């Protein structure tokens, strides 16, 4: 299991910061994990699974 930061999530998904946080709020995007006071990360596998679901739903 690997944790990835926002910059890499944005690169993998081609989404902007505000879109990611809005979708998290709507529960349509994987939630981040708090690592500290001002640090969060996402589980890479959750992000890759989300991408695969998006691809599958568009075929």
C-alpha positions in Angstrom: 0.0 0.0 0.0 1.3 3.4 -1.0 0.1 6.9 0.1 0.1 9.7 -2.4 -0.1 13.4 -2.0 -2.5 15.8 -3.7 -0.1 16.8 -6.5 0.1 13.1 -7.7 -3.7 12.6 -7.3 -4.2 15.6 -9.5 -1.7 14.2 -12.1 -3.3 10.7 -12.1 -6.9 11.9 -12.4 -6.4 15.1 -14.4 -8.6 16.9 -11.9 -8.0 20.1 -10.1 -7.7 20.6 -6.3 -11.2 22.1 -5.9 -12.8 19.4 -8.0 -11.2 16.7 -5.9 -12.4 18.2 -2.6 -15.9 18.9 -4.0 -16.2 15.3 -5.2 -14.9 14.1 -1.8 -17.6 16.2 -0.1 -20.2 14.6 -2.5 -18.8 11.2 -1.6 -18.0 10.5 -5.2 -14.2 10.4 -4.8 -12.0 8.5 -2.3 -11.5 10.3 1.0 -8.1 11.5 2.1 -6.3 10.3 5.2 -5.1 12.8 7.8 -1.3 12.4 8.3 -0.8 15.4 10.6 -2.1 18.8 11.4 -1.7 20.1 7.8 -1.0 17.0 5.8 -3.2 14.6 4.0 -2.7 11.7 1.5 -4.8 9.2 -0.5 -4.4 5.5 -0.8 -3.0 5.0 -4.3 -5.1 1.8 -4.8 -8.3 3.7 -4.0 -7.4 6.4 -6.6 -6.5 3.8 -9.3 -9.8 1.9 -8.6 -11.7 5.1 -9.0 -10.0 5.8 -12.3 -10.8 2.2 -13.5 -14.5 2.7 -12.5 -14.7 5.9 -14.5 -13.2 4.2 -17.6 -15.5 1.2 -17.3 -18.6 3.5 -16.9 -17.7 5.4 -20.1 -17.4 2.4 -22.4 
